[in-house]
Amino acid sequence: MREVIDQLVNEHQGLKPHLFDNDGNIRSFVKIYVEDDDINALDKEQTSVSENTIISIIPAIAGGSF
């Protein structure tokens, strides 16, 4: 799965700072799903995917007003 994300970032360089921290780790607020499962509940970045696997990248959003 990490290879797919790396390929996406190589094709769209502007995504890199949004998906990865300075150490090259996927940012903690970015949730990645393979089909309907969070990769953290699977094999994390080593989760295997096939050509037709649906991968969703969801940024966690927080906020509000006080």
RAVEN-V419937 format. One record per run of one state. SS is the DSSP state (helix for helix, strand for strand, loop for the rest). FROM is the first residue (numbers start at 1). TO is the last residue. If there is no record, write none. Layout:
ss->(SS/SS)
from->(FROM/FROM)
to->(TO/TO)
This chain:
ss->(loop/helix/loop/helix/strand/loop/strand/loop/strand/loop/strand/helix/loop/helix/loop/strand/loop)
from->(1/2/12/13/20/21/26/27/30/35/37/39/42/44/47/55/60)
to->(1/11/12/19/20/25/26/29/34/36/38/41/43/46/54/59/66)
